[in-house]
Amino acid sequence: MTRSRSWRALAVAALAVLAVAAAGCSRAQESAPAPAADQGPAPQLRLGYFPNITHAGALIGVQNGLFAQNLGQTELATQTFNAGPEETAALLGNSIDLGFLGSGPAINAYKQNPDGVRVISGATSGGAQLVVRPGITSPQQLLGKKIATPQLANTQDIALKKWLKANNLPIGTGPGAVEVVNIDNARALDAYKTGQLDGGWLPEPYASQFVLQAGATQLIDERTLWPNGQFPTTVVIARTDYVQAHPATVAAFLKGLVAAEDLARTDPNAAKAAANAGLGAAGSKPLPANVLDRAWSGVSLDPDPLASTFPQLANDAVTAGTAKSAANVKGLIDVGPLNQALTAAGRPTVDSAGLDQK
């Protein structure tokens, strides 16, 4: 090859590399979603939640019309779920816009799509217990037993498996391990009554139903495992594009949520009645008074998402064996709109613990 041809070949190769790099940059720019422009109030808000007392803010807001009143012309469409992973799939699949969700599945949703979702509020702290057959009074007595959680990798599933690991109890089948059974909350009580289960790490009201309707005893109240007894059982998560496109709708929803939680704080009897009626409206049976009272006593309705706990919660999923690596939760929390609603209601604002920035 002559010198001139050699230089021409190098030049062509260099141009090819630049072209590939430029194409890569172009594709990267195309793949990064641009922030959605404000499109005004949304025609519809699709809201997901569970028919649980740990989702009492949703039950009250829907039942008492607090969301609908503040949303104005925006239609409120609701959908109920049994546990977090299935609601996460609905959120990431664009079947709902906002959802009341456990902290574990909320972190998992963010891990799957960091640009797609944000936690915009807290909802409930507490309200989860390990309830077992009478006579089981220590962790070691759980060996060979079957313990229920609502769904694989949901908030209670992670909490149970973390606790079992902390007590050096193997997870599996047979007399030398604890078998974790993922079962719908609504089926767990009957399974316990028929001897198919020996207990469950369950959200309210299911833990109270085990105790008061089936004779189970409480072995662990999850509040005792957290500083000051506070941990985010339920938060509100939203699709990022929906928040950006319809900030006025999100603000109206949060105003309704703050009103629902204010009712729980100022008139707990009215709030309990609304939540119980909401269970019936959502397709579950209203609770007997004793079950409702016990379940209600274990939860605290609070808009604070307790953001500082999220790095620990991300690590807990690894400890529990439901995640291979801890999610980076920086950027997960956006409480700006919530703080505006709290300020308007004369309430203290909440802290993002630095998780509002990636």
TORDO-672755 format. One record per residue (C-alpha): residue in one letter; chain; y, z, x. Coordinates in steps of 0.02 Angstrom, whole numbers, plus 32768, in hexadecimal, padded with zeros to 4 digits. Layout:
// residues N
<'A' 'A' <Y Z X>> ...
***
This chain:
// residues 358
<'M' 'A' <8000 8000 8000>> <'T' 'A' <80AE 7FD4 8042>> <'R' 'A' <8135 8059 8054>> <'S' 'A' <819A 800F 7FC2>> <'R' 'A' <8103 8010 7F50>> <'S' 'A' <80DC 80C3 7F83>> <'W' 'A' <818C 80FD 7F54>> <'R' 'A' <8180 809E 7EAF>> <'A' 'A' <80DB 80F6 7E87>> <'L' 'A' <8125 81A0 7EAD>> <'A' 'A' <81BC 817A 7E41>> <'V' 'A' <814E 8144 7DAF>> <'A' 'A' <80E6 81E3 7DC1>> <'A' 'A' <8181 8250 7DC5>> <'L' 'A' <81C5 81FC 7D2A>> <'A' 'A' <811E 8217 7CD2>> <'V' 'A' <8123 82D2 7CFC>> <'L' 'A' <81D4 82E0 7CBB>> <'A' 'A' <81A4 8285 7C1C>> <'V' 'A' <8113 82FC 7BFD>> <'A' 'A' <8182 8393 7C1E>> <'A' 'A' <8207 8351 7BA9>> <'A' 'A' <8186 8331 7B22>> <'G' 'A' <8143 83E3 7B3A>> <'C' 'A' <81F2 842C 7B29>> <'S' 'A' <820E 83C4 7A8E>> <'R' 'A' <816B 8402 7A40>> <'A' 'A' <8195 84B6 7A6E>> <'Q' 'A' <823E 84A5 7A1B>> <'E' 'A' <81EE 845B 7981>> <'S' 'A' <816B 84E6 7978>> <'A' 'A' <81ED 8572 797E>> <'P' 'A' <8227 8586 78C9>> <'A' 'A' <82E1 8580 78AF>> <'P' 'A' <832A 8610 784B>> <'A' 'A' <8330 85E4 7792>> <'A' 'A' <83DD 85CE 7748>> <'D' 'A' <8415 8643 76BD>> <'Q' 'A' <83E0 85ED 761C>> <'G' 'A' <8422 8673 75A7>> <'P' 'A' <83B8 86D9 752E>> <'A' 'A' <8304 869F 7522>> <'P' 'A' <82C0 865D 747D>> <'Q' 'A' <8228 86CF 7494>> <'L' 'A' <81EE 8764 74FB>> <'R' 'A' <8131 8772 750D>> <'L' 'A' <8105 8827 7531>> <'G' 'A' <805E 886C 756A>> <'Y' 'A' <8023 8921 7562>> <'F' 'A' <7F8A 898E 7541>> <'P' 'A' <7F69 89F3 74A2>> <'N' 'A' <7F6C 8A91 750E>> <'I' 'A' <7FD9 8B2C 750E>> <'T' 'A' <8000 8B02 75C3>> <'H' 'A' <805A 8A6B 7579>> <'A' 'A' <80B8 8AD5 74FA>> <'G' 'A' <815F 8A85 7528>> <'A' 'A' <811D 89DE 74EC>> <'L' 'A' <80CE 8A2A 7450>> <'I' 'A' <816F 8A82 741F>> <'G' 'A' <81E0 89EF 7449>> <'V' 'A' <8177 8978 73E0>> <'Q' 'A' <8151 89EE 7350>> <'N' 'A' <8204 8A2F 733A>> <'G' 'A' <8251 8984 7351>> <'L' 'A' <82B4 89BC 73EA>> <'F' 'A' <8288 891F 744C>> <'A' 'A' <82A6 88AA 73B8>> <'Q' 'A' <834D 88FA 738D>> <'N' 'A' <8390 88DF 743B>> <'L' 'A' <8345 8832 7452>> <'G' 'A' <83A7 87ED 73BF>> <'Q' 'A' <8377 8737 73A1>> <'T' 'A' <82F0 873A 7427>> <'E' 'A' <8244 8743 73D7>> <'L' 'A' <81D3 87CE 7417>> <'A' 'A' <811D 8797 7425>> <'T' 'A' <809F 881C 745A>> <'Q' 'A' <7FF0 8817 74A2>> <'T' 'A' <7F80 88AB 74CB>> <'F' 'A' <7F03 88BC 755A>> <'N' 'A' <7E7A 8936 758E>> <'A' 'A' <7EA7 8945 7647>> <'G' 'A' <7F1A 8907 76CF>> <'P' 'A' <7EB8 8879 7721>> <'E' 'A' <7EAB 8815 7680>> <'E' 'A' <7F64 882F 765C>> <'T' 'A' <7F8C 87FC 770E>> <'A' 'A' <7F31 8758 76F0>> <'A' 'A' <7F98 873C 7653>> <'L' 'A' <803A 8760 76B1>> <'L' 'A' <8012 86EF 7744>> <'G' 'A' <7FD0 866B 76CC>> <'N' 'A' <8076 8668 766F>> <'S' 'A' <802B 86A9 75CD>> <'I' 'A' <80A1 873E 75C7>> <'D' 'A' <814F 875C 760D>> <'L' 'A' <8154 881A 7622>> <'G' 'A' <80CB 889A 7621>> <'F' 'A' <80A9 8955 7627>> <'L' 'A' <802C 8960 76B4>> <'G' 'A' <7FD9 89DD 7727>> <'S' 'A' <801F 89ED 77D6>> <'G' 'A' <7F80 89AC 7829>> <'P' 'A' <7F79 8906 77CA>> <'A' 'A' <8036 88F5 77DC>> <'I' 'A' <8023 88FC 7899>> <'N' 'A' <7F92 8882 7891>> <'A' 'A' <7FF9 8808 7829>> <'Y' 'A' <8083 8810 78AC>> <'K' 'A' <8005 87F7 7937>> <'Q' 'A' <7FC5 875A 78E0>> <'N' 'A' <8073 8714 78BE>> <'P' 'A' <8102 876D 791A>> <'D' 'A' <8184 86F6 78D5>> <'G' 'A' <8140 86FA 7825>> <'V' 'A' <814E 87AE 77E8>> <'R' 'A' <81BA 884A 77F6>> <'V' 'A' <81A8 88FE 77B9>> <'I' 'A' <8247 8919 7754>> <'S' 'A' <8229 89C8 7710>> <'G' 'A' <81B7 8A5D 770A>> <'A' 'A' <8169 8A93 7666>> <'T' 'A' <80F0 8B25 7677>> <'S' 'A' <80BB 8BA6 76F7>> <'G' 'A' <801A 8C09 76E5>> <'G' 'A' <7F9B 8BF7 765A>> <'A' 'A' <7EFA 8BD7 76BB>> <'Q' 'A' <7E68 8C4E 76D2>> <'L' 'A' <7DB4 8C56 770F>> <'V' 'A' <7D50 8C9C 767E>> <'V' 'A' <7C97 8CC2 768F>> <'R' 'A' <7C00 8D11 763B>> <'P' 'A' <7C02 8DCF 762B>> <'G' 'A' <7BB0 8E1F 76C0>> <'I' 'A' <7BFA 8DA6 773E>> <'T' 'A' <7C75 8E15 7799>> <'S' 'A' <7C7C 8DCC 7849>> <'P' 'A' <7C88 8D1F 7898>> <'Q' 'A' <7BD8 8D2B 78E2>> <'Q' 'A' <7B8D 8D3D 7834>> <'L' 'A' <7BC5 8C8B 780F>> <'L' 'A' <7B3E 8C43 7880>> <'G' 'A' <7AC4 8BDE 7817>> <'K' 'A' <7B41 8BD7 7787>> <'K' 'A' <7B96 8B45 7731>> <'I' 'A' <7C55 8B51 7723>> <'A' 'A' <7CBF 8AD6 76C1>> <'T' 'A' <7D62 8A80 76EA>> <'P' 'A' <7DB9 8A00 767A>> <'Q' 'A' <7DA8 8969 76ED>> <'L' 'A' <7D84 893B 77A1>> <'A' 'A' <7E21 8956 780D>> <'N' 'A' <7E87 899E 777F>> <'T' 'A' <7EF2 8A37 77A1>> <'Q' 'A' <7E6D 8AB7 776F>> <'D' 'A' <7DE3 8A58 77C9>> <'I' 'A' <7E46 8A61 786C>> <'A' 'A' <7E6F 8B1A 7850>> <'L' 'A' <7DB9 8B49 7832>> <'K' 'A' <7D76 8AE9 78C7>> <'K' 'A' <7DFC 8B30 793A>> <'W' 'A' <7DCF 8BE0 78FF>> <'L' 'A' <7D15 8BC2 7918>> <'K' 'A' <7D35 8B85 79CA>> <'A' 'A' <7DA1 8C1F 79EC>> <'N' 'A' <7D0F 8C8C 79B5>> <'N' 'A' <7C90 8C29 7A1D>> <'L' 'A' <7C33 8BEE 7983>> <'P' 'A' <7BE0 8B42 7996>> <'I' 'A' <7BFF 8AC3 790D>> <'G' 'A' <7B62 8A6D 78D0>> <'T' 'A' <7AC3 8A8B 786E>> <'G' 'A' <7A3B 8B0B 7882>> <'P' 'A' <7A36 8BC8 7899>> <'G' 'A' <7A9C 8BC5 793A>> <'A' 'A' <7B34 8B69 78F6>> <'V' 'A' <7BB0 8B64 7866>> <'E' 'A' <7BA3 8AC9 77FA>> <'V' 'A' <7C4C 8A89 77BE>> <'V' 'A' <7C3B 8A2D 7719>> <'N' 'A' <7CC8 89BA 76E1>> <'I' 'A' <7CCD 89BE 7624>> <'D' 'A' <7D50 89A1 759D>> <'N' 'A' <7DA7 8A42 756D>> <'A' 'A' <7D79 8A29 74B6>> <'R' 'A' <7CBE 8A22 74E2>> <'A' 'A' <7CBB 8AAE 7562>> <'L' 'A' <7CB8 8B3E 74E5>> <'D' 'A' <7C1F 8AFB 7488>> <'A' 'A' <7BC9 8AD9 752F>> <'Y' 'A' <7BE8 8B8D 7561>> <'K' 'A' <7BA7 8BD0 74BB>> <'T' 'A' <7B06 8B6C 74CC>> <'G' 'A' <7AE7 8BA8 757D>> <'Q' 'A' <7B10 8B05 75D6>> <'L' 'A' <7BA1 8B57 7632>> <'D' 'A' <7BBD 8C02 767E>> <'G' 'A' <7C7A 8BFC 767B>> <'G' 'A' <7D10 8B90 76A2>> <'W' 'A' <7DB5 8B87 7700>> <'L' 'A' <7E19 8B53 766A>> <'P' 'A' <7ECA 8B3E 7629>> <'E' 'A' <7F06 8B97 758E>> <'P' 'A' <7ED6 8BA4 7503>> <'Y' 'A' <7E24 8B7C 753C>> <'A' 'A' <7E16 8C14 75AF>> <'S' 'A' <7E48 8C85 751E>> <'Q' 'A' <7DCC 8C2E 74AA>> <'F' 'A' <7D40 8C53 7526>> <'V' 'A' <7D71 8D0A 752A>> <'L' 'A' <7D97 8D2B 7473>> <'Q' 'A' <7D21 8CB2 741D>> <'A' 'A' <7C8C 8CB1 7493>> <'G' 'A' <7C8F 8D5A 74EA>> <'A' 'A' <7CBA 8D1E 759A>> <'T' 'A' <7D17 8D8E 7613>> <'Q' 'A' <7DA8 8D64 7686>> <'L' 'A' <7D7A 8D62 773E>> <'I' 'A' <7E1A 8D15 7785>> <'D' 'A' <7EC9 8CFA 7741>> <'E' 'A' <7F0F 8C70 77AF>> <'R' 'A' <7FB9 8CC4 77AF>> <'T' 'A' <7F72 8D4A 7822>> <'L' 'A' <7F53 8CC7 78A8>> <'W' 'A' <8009 8C90 78B7>> <'P' 'A' <80A7 8CE6 78F8>> <'N' 'A' <8105 8D39 7869>> <'G' 'A' <807C 8CF9 77F5>> <'Q' 'A' <80D0 8C4F 77E6>> <'F' 'A' <8082 8BA4 77FB>> <'P' 'A' <80A6 8AFF 77A2>> <'T' 'A' <801A 8AE9 7724>> <'T' 'A' <8078 8A5C 76CD>> <'V' 'A' <8107 89ED 7701>> <'V' 'A' <815C 8955 76B5>> <'I' 'A' <8142 88B2 7712>> <'A' 'A' <8195 880C 76EE>> <'R' 'A' <8189 8758 7722>> <'T' 'A' <8214 8737 779F>> <'D' 'A' <8243 8690 7754>> <'Y' 'A' <8256 86DF 76A8>> <'V' 'A' <82C8 8768 76ED>> <'Q' 'A' <8333 86E6 7745>> <'A' 'A' <833B 866F 76B1>> <'H' 'A' <8359 86F1 762A>> <'P' 'A' <83B1 878A 7674>> <'A' 'A' <8402 87B6 75CD>> <'T' 'A' <8357 87BD 7579>> <'V' 'A' <8310 882B 7602>> <'A' 'A' <83A8 889D 75F6>> <'A' 'A' <8390 88AA 7538>> <'F' 'A' <82D8 88D6 754E>> <'L' 'A' <8300 895C 75CE>> <'K' 'A' <8383 89A5 7559>> <'G' 'A' <82FA 89B6 74D6>> <'L' 'A' <8283 8A04 7554>> <'V' 'A' <8304 8A86 7589>> <'A' 'A' <831F 8AAE 74D0>> <'A' 'A' <8263 8AC5 74B6>> <'E' 'A' <8257 8B3A 754A>> <'D' 'A' <82F2 8B98 7511>> <'L' 'A' <829B 8BB6 746A>> <'A' 'A' <8203 8BFE 74C5>> <'R' 'A' <8277 8C73 7525>> <'T' 'A' <82E6 8CAB 7494>> <'D' 'A' <826E 8CA7 7400>> <'P' 'A' <81B9 8CAA 7440>> <'N' 'A' <8170 8CC2 7392>> <'A' 'A' <81C4 8C23 7352>> <'A' 'A' <818F 8BC7 73F0>> <'K' 'A' <80DA 8C02 73DE>> <'A' 'A' <80D7 8BC9 7329>> <'A' 'A' <811E 8B1F 7357>> <'A' 'A' <80A1 8B09 73E5>> <'N' 'A' <8011 8B39 7373>> <'A' 'A' <804A 8ABF 72EE>> <'G' 'A' <805B 8A3E 7376>> <'L' 'A' <7FA5 8A56 73A6>> <'G' 'A' <7F74 8A2B 72F4>> <'A' 'A' <7FE6 8994 72F0>> <'A' 'A' <7F9B 8957 7395>> <'G' 'A' <7EEB 895A 734E>> <'S' 'A' <7EB2 8A06 7389>> <'K' 'A' <7E93 8A9B 7318>> <'P' 'A' <7F1F 8B1C 730F>> <'L' 'A' <7EED 8BBC 7368>> <'P' 'A' <7EC3 8C63 7319>> <'A' 'A' <7F4C 8CE2 7334>> <'N' 'A' <7EED 8D48 73B6>> <'V' 'A' <7EC3 8CAF 741F>> <'L' 'A' <7F75 8C6E 7412>> <'D' 'A' <7FBF 8D17 7446>> <'R' 'A' <7F4B 8D29 74DC>> <'A' 'A' <7F68 8C76 7515>> <'W' 'A' <8024 8C84 7500>> <'S' 'A' <802D 8D23 7566>> <'G' 'A' <7FE9 8CCA 75FF>> <'V' 'A' <8065 8C3B 7607>> <'S' 'A' <811C 8C2E 7632>> <'L' 'A' <8182 8B9A 75F5>> <'D' 'A' <81FD 8B6C 767E>> <'P' 'A' <8254 8ACA 76AF>> <'D' 'A' <8249 8AF9 7768>> <'P' 'A' <81C0 8A8D 77B7>> <'L' 'A' <81AF 8B0E 7844>> <'A' 'A' <81C5 8A82 78C1>> <'S' 'A' <81A7 8AF0 7958>> <'T' 'A' <80EF 8B02 7926>> <'F' 'A' <80CA 8A47 792C>> <'P' 'A' <80A1 8A38 79E6>> <'Q' 'A' <8021 8AC4 79D0>> <'L' 'A' <7FDD 8A71 7933>> <'A' 'A' <7FC7 89CE 7993>> <'N' 'A' <7F63 8A2B 7A18>> <'D' 'A' <7EFC 8A82 7991>> <'A' 'A' <7EB4 89DB 7959>> <'V' 'A' <7E70 89C1 7A0A>> <'T' 'A' <7E2A 8A71 7A10>> <'A' 'A' <7DD7 8A53 7967>> <'G' 'A' <7D8A 89B2 79A5>> <'T' 'A' <7DDE 8945 7920>> <'A' 'A' <7E4D 88ED 799F>> <'K' 'A' <7E2A 88B5 7A52>> <'S' 'A' <7EDD 88D0 7A8C>> <'A' 'A' <7F72 892F 7A4A>> <'A' 'A' <7FF4 88C8 79EF>> <'N' 'A' <80A2 88BF 7A39>> <'V' 'A' <8106 8908 79AA>> <'K' 'A' <81B3 88E2 79F0>> <'G' 'A' <8210 887E 796D>> <'L' 'A' <81A1 88BA 78DE>> <'I' 'A' <8221 892C 7889>> <'D' 'A' <82BE 88EF 7830>> <'V' 'A' <8311 897D 77D0>> <'G' 'A' <83C0 8931 77CB>> <'P' 'A' <83B8 8901 7712>> <'L' 'A' <8364 89A7 76E8>> <'N' 'A' <83ED 8A0A 773E>> <'Q' 'A' <846F 89AE 76D7>> <'A' 'A' <8412 89E0 7638>> <'L' 'A' <8403 8A94 7674>> <'T' 'A' <84BB 8A9D 76A0>> <'A' 'A' <84EA 8A59 75F5>> <'A' 'A' <847D 8AE1 75A5>> <'G' 'A' <84CC 8B6A 760E>> <'R' 'A' <842B 8B84 7671>> <'P' 'A' <8415 8B98 772E>> <'T' 'A' <83E7 8AFB 778C>> <'V' 'A' <8342 8AE7 77EC>> <'D' 'A' <831F 8ABA 78A1>> <'S' 'A' <82C3 8A1F 78E0>> <'A' 'A' <8292 8A7A 7983>> <'G' 'A' <82C5 89DE 79E2>> <'L' 'A' <8242 8974 798C>> <'D' 'A' <82C4 8903 793C>> <'Q' 'A' <82D0 88A1 79DF>> <'K' 'A' <8248 883F 7A39>> 
***
